[in-house]
Structure formats: C-alpha cells, structure tokens
Amino acid sequence: MDKGRELNYQYFSQTLLPDYIEENGVSWRVVYDARGHFEEPHTERRIGCGTIEVNNYLRAAKSPTITTADFKDAKLDIVGPSGNLAGVLFCEKEGFGPLFNEVDLANRYDLMIVSTKGVSVTAARQLIDSICGGRGLPLFVLHDFDVAGFMILGTLHRDTRRYQFGGYIDPIDLGLRLEDIDGLGSEPAAATKTSEDKLREQLELNGATDAEIDILLTDRVELNAKPSDALIEMIERKLKAHGLEKVIPDDKLLEETYRAFHYSNELGEVFDKAREEFEASEITVPKDLGEQVRKILGEHQGLRWDDAVRNVLGDTIDDIQEDKEKVKNAAGNFTQADDDEEDDGE
C-alpha cells in the first residue's frame, strides 16, 4: 500500500480492492452503484448501469411473449434484446440523450443506447458482453477524438483486470476518427504523466492509426465540437454503411402476433357493442367510504388508497396484492441507484 496516498473511496475501489482480490484469489461479488444508464428502444425502460441493475435486467430478459386479449387489448411483452434490438450504441457522453430522443434514433434503428460518462464501468461491459458477445449483435461506439476516447473503444472488447469478456466482441467505431474531425475546433490534449512512447503504445493497442496518434499526442476534439445535425448525419451514415436493419422476428412469432391482435380487435368490437347496449345500475357511494378506506389502510399499510376502494367493492386483499405484483414484474423491478462507480480502464 502507498502510505503517502490518501485513502479515499476512488483509491479504495479502483486500486486497493482490485489489488486485494487479484493477489488473494478471492471470489467476492462486489456491488457497485450505477454510473450512467442504458435505455431500451420502444419500451421506455431507462435503467442505471450498476451491478444490481444490470444483473436484474439480464435475469429478467426473455423471449417475446404474447398476452392474449381479455378485458384488455392483446400486447407483446418484451424484456431484453430478443425481438427488440438490432444492436447496441455506446456513447461516452450522457448529454446527447435529448438529441437522440429528438431524432428518435433508438426507435428508428432498434438500438439500445448505453452511456457511462466516460470509460465503461464493469456493469456496462457485462451488459454488452451478454447482449453483443452472447447474441452476436453489433456494438457501435461513439467517442471523443482523444486518448480517453480510444481507451473507451479498447476496453469495450478487450480484457482488463477489472473485467474479462466471455464472448467475442468486435466493436464498430462510429468515431470520432481522423476523417471526422476535419474543420472542427481542437483543444490541447489532457495533461498526463505517461511517457510519449507508452502513450503511443496504448493508443495503438486501442486501435488508433499512426496518423491519428501524431495528432492525439498534442490535441483532442470532442463530440460536442460537431454540430448536432452533422453528428446525427455521421452516426446514421455509418449505421447504414454497416447494414443495420430493423428487427423482424421469424414467421412463427409474426403469425402468432397477427392472430392475437386480430382476436383482440374482434373482441374489442364485441365489448364496444356490449357497452352501447349496457344499462348501468344506479351507483350509491357508501356514506362511510372514507372511514372504510381508513380502516383498511390501518390493517394493510402496504396498500394505496385506491387499493382500499377496490377492497370496499369486494376485491380481496390477495387479489389486490397479486395485481400489484404483476405490475411490479411488468415494470422490470430494476433498481435505480446513484451514480458512483468509476473505472480507470486498466
């Protein structure tokens, strides 16, 4: 241990703890809070990139299932990549979320978008390893034209002491690369104690060309330097060049979905007709409704007031709890934690 170094959280989590695990061969399951997030297309699920969140999400992932029509319309239930994702886009900056949403990037290209505010944390690599390495989906990487940007690209597919990939991943670099920075304003490269020879070695390892390295040693260009419309044009042009296509499942699932939705439409017509012919009875609200609700909530504090109203109407507590559990499971039950973990990319 370096006696002259302050024992803060980052030093403990990024240096001392990994050193101890590596030197002693312990198989601890270390849990890190979320740093950044990932978001599915179409489902509106936005989940923190933390150990617990990613593990919960991967456990919940399943093949598409059809919920047939009853008193609700038929729907397709999807959690995870199957039937939903054409690829994954990793962006090193979270600030582009509103721009991506404005042009509907994720939905139009069936992309999961992942961001961890810089070098990917181990939970993000686990997520990408499972989705891209495990299922063969492409990984697209968007990064600054600087040393850190190429480190981000490198650590998303090669092993480090913090994470070893289980599947093969060949990331597709969306840039910024040399051909993307022409005419853009540059800034001085970040100060570093690393020697030039070592820096050249690291950049080459992370995929930079000799011409790019000559620039990267002294200058950097951020994604923010590119106008928004030009940035989106660059991303879409490279996605199309790769041949990315919308997700369309096999004929069996298409046919099952068609039948379920057709049945749902027919059932809806029956309900609409019945509603027109239905004569509602006169509804008398109990005078002591508030008192009954207070009593129920006093006996079952885990309920909400509207659950108590259902109980007054005759629904059992067990039925209400079962419905609440269904809603909870449908939401994915992915814990959202505070941003915390960092990763040095070693």
VOPAGU-2260 file (C-alpha; in pm, 1 decimal, decimal comma):
REM VOPAGU-2260
SITE   aa  ch    i         X         Y         Z
SITE  MET   A    0       0,0       0,0       0,0
SITE  ASP   A    1     119,1     352,0     -83,8
SITE  LYS   A    2     148,7     513,9     259,2
SITE  GLY   A    3     163,7     857,9     106,9
SITE  ARG   A    4    -166,5     831,1     -77,7
SITE  GLU   A    5    -495,1     944,4      71,4
SITE  LEU   A    6    -739,4     660,5     140,3
SITE  ASN   A    7   -1049,2     788,4     -36,9
SITE  TYR   A    8   -1331,1     590,1    -198,1
SITE  GLN   A    9   -1192,7     603,9    -551,3
SITE  TYR   A   10    -846,4     485,1    -441,6
SITE  PHE   A   11   -1002,8     207,4    -233,0
SITE  SER   A   12   -1248,3      87,2    -502,2
SITE  GLN   A   13   -1022,1     128,4    -805,5
SITE  THR   A   14    -684,4      25,4    -662,2
SITE  LEU   A   15    -678,7    -137,0    -318,0
SITE  LEU   A   16    -985,3    -360,0    -359,9
SITE  PRO   A   17    -893,9    -493,4    -709,3
SITE  ASP   A   18    -534,9    -545,8    -588,9
SITE  TYR   A   19    -653,5    -746,3    -288,3
SITE  ILE   A   20    -892,8    -959,9    -497,1
SITE  GLU   A   21    -623,4   -1029,7    -755,6
SITE  GLU   A   22    -347,6   -1106,9    -504,9
SITE  ASN   A   23    -558,9   -1328,5    -279,1
SITE  GLY   A   24    -773,7   -1500,0    -542,6
SITE  VAL   A   25   -1099,2   -1436,0    -355,6
SITE  SER   A   26   -1430,1   -1472,7    -543,0
SITE  TRP   A   27   -1616,7   -1184,2    -386,9
SITE  ARG   A   28   -1919,6   -1042,1    -562,9
SITE  VAL   A   29   -1850,2    -669,7    -540,3
SITE  VAL   A   30   -2154,8    -449,1    -594,9
SITE  TYR   A   31   -2106,0    -103,8    -748,2
SITE  ASP   A   32   -2370,4     167,1    -766,3
SITE  ALA   A   33   -2489,6     288,3   -1104,4
SITE  ARG   A   34   -2283,8     525,1   -1315,3
SITE  GLY   A   35   -2463,8     626,7   -1630,9
SITE  HIS   A   36   -2757,3     433,5   -1771,8
SITE  PHE   A   37   -2886,2     221,2   -2057,0
SITE  GLU   A   38   -3217,5     252,8   -2235,7
SITE  GLU   A   39   -3418,3       9,2   -2448,6
SITE  PRO   A   40   -3591,8     125,1   -2765,3
SITE  HIS   A   41   -3974,2     118,7   -2773,9
SITE  THR   A   42   -4025,4       3,5   -2411,3
SITE  GLU   A   43   -3916,9     331,6   -2243,4
SITE  ARG   A   44   -3710,1     136,6   -1990,1
SITE  ARG   A   45   -3421,5     353,2   -1866,0
SITE  ILE   A   46   -3200,7     169,2   -1618,4
SITE  GLY   A   47   -2888,3     258,2   -1423,3
SITE  CYS   A   48   -2556,1      96,6   -1521,1
SITE  GLY   A   49   -2488,0     -58,5   -1181,6
SITE  THR   A   50   -2411,5    -412,9   -1071,4
SITE  ILE   A   51   -2756,2    -485,3    -928,3
SITE  GLU   A   52   -2948,6    -312,3   -1207,6
SITE  VAL   A   53   -2766,4    -495,1   -1487,5
SITE  ASN   A   54   -2791,3    -833,6   -1312,7
SITE  ASN   A   55   -3165,4    -785,8   -1255,2
SITE  TYR   A   56   -3216,5    -683,3   -1617,2
SITE  LEU   A   57   -3023,7    -977,5   -1760,5
SITE  ARG   A   58   -3212,4   -1220,3   -1533,4
SITE  ALA   A   59   -3544,1   -1073,6   -1648,2
SITE  ALA   A   60   -3456,0   -1091,4   -2019,7
SITE  LYS   A   61   -3678,0   -1334,0   -2207,8
SITE  SER   A   62   -3812,3   -1420,0   -2549,7
SITE  PRO   A   63   -4114,3   -1214,9   -2661,9
SITE  THR   A   64   -4440,5   -1340,9   -2510,0
SITE  ILE   A   65   -4791,4   -1259,8   -2625,6
SITE  THR   A   66   -5052,8   -1156,6   -2371,1
SITE  THR   A   67   -5386,9   -1250,4   -2528,0
SITE  ALA   A   68   -5683,3   -1017,9   -2513,3
SITE  ASP   A   69   -5928,4   -1036,2   -2225,1
SITE  PHE   A   70   -6071,6    -715,8   -2087,4
SITE  LYS   A   71   -5753,6    -551,9   -2212,8
SITE  ASP   A   72   -5610,1    -545,5   -2562,1
SITE  ALA   A   73   -5356,1    -807,3   -2662,6
SITE  LYS   A   74   -4994,7    -694,7   -2630,3
SITE  LEU   A   75   -4642,0    -818,9   -2686,6
SITE  ASP   A   76   -4431,4    -835,8   -2370,1
SITE  ILE   A   77   -4058,2    -788,5   -2432,5
SITE  VAL   A   78   -3771,0    -757,7   -2185,1
SITE  GLY   A   79   -3417,6    -768,2   -2320,3
SITE  PRO   A   80   -3268,3    -799,2   -2668,1
SITE  SER   A   81   -3476,7   -1082,0   -2819,2
SITE  GLY   A   82   -3724,9    -942,0   -3068,8
SITE  ASN   A   83   -3631,9    -586,1   -2975,4
SITE  LEU   A   84   -3268,5    -498,1   -3050,8
SITE  ALA   A   85   -3073,5    -473,7   -3375,9
SITE  GLY   A   86   -2762,4    -354,5   -3193,5
SITE  VAL   A   87   -2614,1    -153,3   -2906,2
SITE  LEU   A   88   -2478,6     201,8   -2924,3
SITE  PHE   A   89   -2230,2     303,1   -2655,0
SITE  CYS   A   90   -2184,8     679,1   -2622,3
SITE  GLU   A   91   -1925,6     812,3   -2382,1
SITE  LYS   A   92   -2134,5    1123,6   -2306,6
SITE  GLU   A   93   -2478,2    1131,6   -2145,3
SITE  GLY   A   94   -2554,8    1483,0   -2266,8
SITE  PHE   A   95   -2658,8    1365,4   -2612,3
SITE  GLY   A   96   -2971,1    1189,5   -2480,9
SITE  PRO   A   97   -3209,5    1475,9   -2567,5
SITE  LEU   A   98   -3064,5    1499,1   -2920,2
SITE  PHE   A   99   -3100,9    1124,9   -2976,1
SITE  ASN   A  100   -3458,1    1140,8   -2846,4
SITE  GLU   A  101   -3537,5    1436,9   -3070,9
SITE  VAL   A  102   -3445,7    1240,6   -3385,0
SITE  ASP   A  103   -3590,5     915,1   -3242,2
SITE  LEU   A  104   -3255,6     744,0   -3303,5
SITE  ALA   A  105   -3306,4     441,6   -3076,8
SITE  ASN   A  106   -3653,6     355,5   -3204,9
SITE  ARG   A  107   -3575,4     407,7   -3573,8
SITE  TYR   A  108   -3273,6     178,7   -3562,2
SITE  ASP   A  109   -3385,8     -58,6   -3280,9
SITE  LEU   A  110   -3080,4      39,3   -3076,1
SITE  MET   A  111   -3012,0       8,4   -2705,9
SITE  ILE   A  112   -2817,1     319,8   -2606,9
SITE  VAL   A  113   -2564,1     287,3   -2323,9
SITE  SER   A  114   -2369,1     569,4   -2162,3
SITE  THR   A  115   -2145,1     571,7   -1853,8
SITE  LYS   A  116   -1995,0     922,4   -1865,3
SITE  GLY   A  117   -1655,1     813,3   -1989,8
SITE  VAL   A  118   -1474,3     480,6   -1965,8
SITE  SER   A  119   -1725,1     197,2   -1932,4
SITE  VAL   A  120   -1787,6      57,3   -1585,7
SITE  THR   A  121   -1778,3    -319,6   -1533,7
SITE  ALA   A  122   -2159,4    -345,5   -1522,7
SITE  ALA   A  123   -2179,6    -187,8   -1869,0
SITE  ARG   A  124   -1922,0    -434,2   -2002,2
SITE  GLN   A  125   -2119,8    -722,4   -1852,8
SITE  LEU   A  126   -2434,1    -592,8   -2024,4
SITE  ILE   A  127   -2255,5    -555,8   -2359,4
SITE  ASP   A  128   -2084,0    -893,1   -2317,3
SITE  SER   A  129   -2420,9   -1064,6   -2267,7
SITE  ILE   A  130   -2605,1    -883,6   -2547,0
SITE  CYS   A  131   -2333,6    -844,6   -2810,7
SITE  GLY   A  132   -2090,2   -1120,4   -2719,4
SITE  GLY   A  133   -2359,6   -1369,7   -2621,8
SITE  ARG   A  134   -2606,0   -1299,0   -2903,4
SITE  GLY   A  135   -2383,1   -1172,1   -3181,3
SITE  LEU   A  136   -2544,6    -828,5   -3200,2
SITE  PRO   A  137   -2323,1    -542,9   -3323,2
SITE  LEU   A  138   -2173,6    -290,2   -3081,6
SITE  PHE   A  139   -2134,6      66,4   -3209,3
SITE  VAL   A  140   -1908,7     304,8   -3017,0
SITE  LEU   A  141   -1926,6     686,2   -3023,4
SITE  HIS   A  142   -1638,9     870,0   -2853,4
SITE  ASP   A  143   -1425,8    1182,9   -2846,3
SITE  PHE   A  144   -1111,8    1203,3   -3060,5
SITE  ASP   A  145    -870,7    1185,2   -2768,2
SITE  VAL   A  146    -667,5     937,5   -2563,7
SITE  ALA   A  147    -960,8     863,2   -2332,0
SITE  GLY   A  148   -1194,2     808,7   -2628,4
SITE  PHE   A  149    -970,3     540,4   -2775,6
SITE  MET   A  150    -932,9     383,1   -2430,9
SITE  ILE   A  151   -1312,5     364,9   -2414,6
SITE  LEU   A  152   -1316,4     189,0   -2751,1
SITE  GLY   A  153   -1046,2     -56,7   -2643,8
SITE  THR   A  154   -1190,8    -152,9   -2306,0
SITE  LEU   A  155   -1527,7    -238,9   -2462,1
SITE  HIS   A  156   -1385,3    -554,1   -2618,0
SITE  ARG   A  157   -1050,6    -645,1   -2461,3
SITE  ASP   A  158    -992,1    -791,8   -2116,6
SITE  THR   A  159    -868,2    -583,7   -1824,2
SITE  ARG   A  160    -807,9    -688,8   -1467,1
SITE  ARG   A  161   -1148,2    -540,4   -1380,4
SITE  TYR   A  162   -1342,3    -742,8   -1638,9
SITE  GLN   A  163   -1277,1   -1042,1   -1865,5
SITE  PHE   A  164   -1517,3   -1087,9   -2157,5
SITE  GLY   A  165   -1688,9   -1422,4   -2204,1
SITE  GLY   A  166   -1788,2   -1366,2   -2567,2
SITE  TYR   A  167   -1623,1   -1223,9   -2876,9
SITE  ILE   A  168   -1695,7    -857,3   -2948,7
SITE  ASP   A  169   -1565,8    -661,5   -3247,4
SITE  PRO   A  170   -1684,2    -303,7   -3185,4
SITE  ILE   A  171   -1774,6     -83,6   -3479,7
SITE  ASP   A  172   -1617,0     257,8   -3433,4
SITE  LEU   A  173   -1858,8     539,0   -3524,9
SITE  GLY   A  174   -1592,8     797,5   -3442,5
SITE  LEU   A  175   -1467,2    1044,4   -3392,0
SITE  ARG   A  176   -1186,4     928,7   -3619,1
SITE  LEU   A  177    -939,7    1124,2   -3830,7
SITE  GLU   A  178   -1182,0    1160,8   -4123,5
SITE  ASP   A  179   -1449,2    1303,6   -3889,4
SITE  ILE   A  180   -1255,8    1596,3   -3738,3
SITE  ASP   A  181   -1176,5    1799,8   -4048,3
SITE  GLY   A  182   -1277,1    2161,4   -3987,4
SITE  LEU   A  183   -1361,0    2106,4   -3620,5
SITE  GLY   A  184   -1204,2    2306,5   -3339,4
SITE  SER   A  185    -945,3    2123,8   -3132,2
SITE  GLU   A  186    -816,9    2162,9   -2777,1
SITE  PRO   A  187    -483,4    2075,9   -2617,7
SITE  ALA   A  188    -460,2    1710,3   -2514,4
SITE  ALA   A  189    -515,8    1639,8   -2146,2
SITE  ALA   A  190    -201,7    1654,0   -1936,3
SITE  THR   A  191     -55,9    1314,6   -1849,3
SITE  LYS   A  192     247,5    1171,7   -1671,1
SITE  THR   A  193     262,3     884,1   -1920,7
SITE  SER   A  194     566,3     892,3   -2148,7
SITE  GLU   A  195     518,2     951,4   -2520,4
SITE  ASP   A  196     638,5     601,1   -2606,6
SITE  LYS   A  197     395,1     447,2   -2357,9
SITE  LEU   A  198     114,0     668,8   -2483,7
SITE  ARG   A  199     181,0     565,2   -2842,5
SITE  GLU   A  200     171,5     201,5   -2733,7
SITE  GLN   A  201    -162,3     247,0   -2555,1
SITE  LEU   A  202    -319,8     430,0   -2848,9
SITE  GLU   A  203    -203,7     166,0   -3095,7
SITE  LEU   A  204    -341,3    -105,6   -2868,5
SITE  ASN   A  205    -677,0      74,0   -2866,3
SITE  GLY   A  206    -696,6      96,9   -3245,8
SITE  ALA   A  207    -556,3     440,6   -3334,1
SITE  THR   A  208    -362,5     473,4   -3658,9
SITE  ASP   A  209     -14,7     629,4   -3679,0
SITE  ALA   A  210    -160,0     945,2   -3835,8
SITE  GLU   A  211    -417,0     971,6   -3556,7
SITE  ILE   A  212    -156,2     912,0   -3287,1
SITE  ASP   A  213      57,3    1201,0   -3416,3
SITE  ILE   A  214    -240,4    1433,2   -3356,2
SITE  LEU   A  215    -364,0    1273,9   -3034,1
SITE  LEU   A  216     -31,9    1330,5   -2858,2
SITE  THR   A  217     -93,0    1705,7   -2863,1
SITE  ASP   A  218    -459,3    1770,7   -2947,8
SITE  ARG   A  219    -810,3    1646,2   -2884,2
SITE  VAL   A  220   -1150,8    1702,8   -3047,2
SITE  GLU   A  221   -1474,3    1648,1   -2854,5
SITE  LEU   A  222   -1800,7    1517,9   -2996,3
SITE  ASN   A  223   -1955,7    1848,0   -2884,7
SITE  ALA   A  224   -1743,2    2028,0   -3146,9
SITE  LYS   A  225   -1955,8    1871,2   -3420,3
SITE  PRO   A  226   -2287,2    2048,9   -3493,7
SITE  SER   A  227   -2588,8    1843,8   -3390,5
SITE  ASP   A  228   -2719,4    1784,4   -3742,5
SITE  ALA   A  229   -2372,3    1684,4   -3865,9
SITE  LEU   A  230   -2326,0    1447,1   -3572,4
SITE  ILE   A  231   -2657,8    1271,4   -3639,3
SITE  GLU   A  232   -2578,7    1254,4   -4011,6
SITE  MET   A  233   -2242,3    1091,9   -3933,9
SITE  ILE   A  234   -2396,5     837,3   -3696,0
SITE  GLU   A  235   -2677,1     739,7   -3933,8
SITE  ARG   A  236   -2446,3     721,6   -4234,4
SITE  LYS   A  237   -2216,8     479,2   -4050,9
SITE  LEU   A  238   -2506,4     272,4   -3915,6
SITE  LYS   A  239   -2643,3     233,9   -4268,4
SITE  ALA   A  240   -2296,7     156,5   -4405,4
SITE  HIS   A  241   -2279,7    -132,7   -4161,3
SITE  GLY   A  242   -2612,8    -259,5   -4295,8
SITE  LEU   A  243   -2809,5    -223,0   -3972,1
SITE  GLU   A  244   -3171,7    -320,3   -4028,9
SITE  LYS   A  245   -3494,2    -312,7   -3828,9
SITE  VAL   A  246   -3574,9    -618,5   -3617,1
SITE  ILE   A  247   -3828,9    -852,9   -3776,3
SITE  PRO   A  248   -3885,6   -1187,5   -3597,9
SITE  ASP   A  249   -3938,5   -1525,7   -3762,0
SITE  ASP   A  250   -4262,5   -1616,0   -3937,6
SITE  LYS   A  251   -4390,4   -1819,1   -3641,5
SITE  LEU   A  252   -4385,5   -1525,4   -3399,9
SITE  LEU   A  253   -4524,5   -1291,5   -3666,2
SITE  GLU   A  254   -4817,2   -1526,6   -3728,1
SITE  GLU   A  255   -4886,0   -1575,8   -3353,9
SITE  THR   A  256   -4881,1   -1199,2   -3302,2
SITE  TYR   A  257   -5111,6   -1139,9   -3600,7
SITE  ARG   A  258   -5366,2   -1392,9   -3468,6
SITE  ALA   A  259   -5354,8   -1245,9   -3117,0
SITE  PHE   A  260   -5406,1    -888,8   -3238,8
SITE  HIS   A  261   -5680,7    -997,3   -3481,6
SITE  TYR   A  262   -5862,8   -1173,0   -3196,2
SITE  SER   A  263   -5811,9    -865,1   -2979,2
SITE  ASN   A  264   -5966,6    -639,1   -3243,5
SITE  GLU   A  265   -6269,4    -868,0   -3280,0
SITE  LEU   A  266   -6312,1    -889,6   -2903,7
SITE  GLY   A  267   -6291,9    -511,6   -2882,2
SITE  GLU   A  268   -6577,5    -479,1   -3127,8
SITE  VAL   A  269   -6786,3    -711,8   -2910,6
SITE  PHE   A  270   -6705,9    -507,8   -2599,3
SITE  ASP   A  271   -6791,2    -181,5   -2777,9
SITE  LYS   A  272   -7129,1    -320,4   -2883,5
SITE  ALA   A  273   -7198,9    -453,9   -2535,1
SITE  ARG   A  274   -7104,0    -116,9   -2385,2
SITE  GLU   A  275   -7356,3      59,6   -2608,0
SITE  GLU   A  276   -7632,2    -182,1   -2502,3
SITE  PHE   A  277   -7533,5    -192,0   -2135,9
SITE  GLU   A  278   -7753,2      -6,5   -1889,9
SITE  ALA   A  279   -7552,2      77,8   -1582,4
SITE  SER   A  280   -7720,1      40,2   -1245,4
SITE  GLU   A  281   -7754,0     342,3   -1022,5
SITE  ILE   A  282   -7439,9     371,9    -814,3
SITE  THR   A  283   -7475,5     456,8    -447,5
SITE  VAL   A  284   -7148,5     553,3    -278,8
SITE  PRO   A  285   -7130,0     436,9      85,9
SITE  LYS   A  286   -7162,8     732,2     321,5
SITE  ASP   A  287   -6882,2     590,1     535,4
SITE  LEU   A  288   -6646,6     524,6     238,7
SITE  GLY   A  289   -6368,0     736,3     388,3
SITE  GLU   A  290   -6399,6     557,5     721,3
SITE  GLN   A  291   -6388,3     215,7     549,9
SITE  VAL   A  292   -6079,7     318,5     349,8
SITE  ARG   A  293   -5901,4     442,0     662,5
SITE  LYS   A  294   -5982,0     116,2     841,8
SITE  ILE   A  295   -5849,4     -97,6     555,2
SITE  LEU   A  296   -5529,7     106,9     529,4
SITE  GLY   A  297   -5486,6      80,0     904,9
SITE  GLU   A  298   -5495,7    -300,1     876,5
SITE  HIS   A  299   -5297,5    -320,5     549,0
SITE  GLN   A  300   -5046,6     -35,6     545,9
SITE  GLY   A  301   -4875,6    -162,0     230,9
SITE  LEU   A  302   -5180,8     -71,7      21,5
SITE  ARG   A  303   -5257,6     256,2    -153,3
SITE  TRP   A  304   -5591,8     432,8    -104,1
SITE  ASP   A  305   -5729,4     316,6    -441,2
SITE  ASP   A  306   -5648,1     -43,0    -342,7
SITE  ALA   A  307   -5863,3      11,4     -35,0
SITE  VAL   A  308   -6150,7     134,5    -254,0
SITE  ARG   A  309   -6123,4    -189,5    -453,8
SITE  ASN   A  310   -6142,2    -382,5    -128,0
SITE  VAL   A  311   -6458,9    -194,4     -30,9
SITE  LEU   A  312   -6607,4    -300,2    -364,7
SITE  GLY   A  313   -6536,1    -665,3    -288,9
SITE  ASP   A  314   -6188,7    -740,3    -427,8
SITE  THR   A  315   -5989,4    -949,5    -183,2
SITE  ILE   A  316   -5657,7    -834,5     -40,2
SITE  ASP   A  317   -5488,9   -1134,4    -202,9
SITE  ASP   A  318   -5626,4   -1037,6    -545,6
SITE  ILE   A  319   -5510,3    -678,8    -499,3
SITE  GLN   A  320   -5161,4    -787,3    -389,2
SITE  GLU   A  321   -5137,2   -1024,8    -685,1
SITE  ASP   A  322   -5225,1    -743,3    -927,0
SITE  LYS   A  323   -4965,4    -515,8    -765,3
SITE  GLU   A  324   -4702,1    -786,8    -803,8
SITE  LYS   A  325   -4789,7    -824,7   -1172,6
SITE  VAL   A  326   -4743,1    -451,7   -1226,0
SITE  LYS   A  327   -4412,9    -464,1   -1039,8
SITE  ASN   A  328   -4285,7    -752,6   -1251,5
SITE  ALA   A  329   -4404,6    -589,4   -1573,7
SITE  ALA   A  330   -4200,3    -280,3   -1485,8
SITE  GLY   A  331   -3890,6    -499,3   -1460,6
SITE  ASN   A  332   -3812,8    -424,4   -1096,4
SITE  PHE   A  333   -3473,8    -278,2   -1188,8
SITE  THR   A  334   -3324,3     -82,8    -900,0
SITE  GLN   A  335   -3209,4     269,1    -991,2
SITE  ALA   A  336   -2906,4     371,7    -785,5
SITE  ASP   A  337   -2697,4     686,1    -761,0
SITE  ASP   A  338   -2403,2     746,8    -991,9
SITE  ASP   A  339   -2086,7     637,6    -816,3
SITE  GLU   A  340   -1853,9     386,4    -979,4
SITE  GLU   A  341   -1558,7     491,9   -1188,8
SITE  ASP   A  342   -1322,1     282,3   -1394,8
SITE  ASP   A  343    -968,2     365,6   -1496,9
SITE  GLY   A  344    -966,1     126,0   -1792,6
SITE  GLU   A  345    -663,5     -68,4   -1679,1
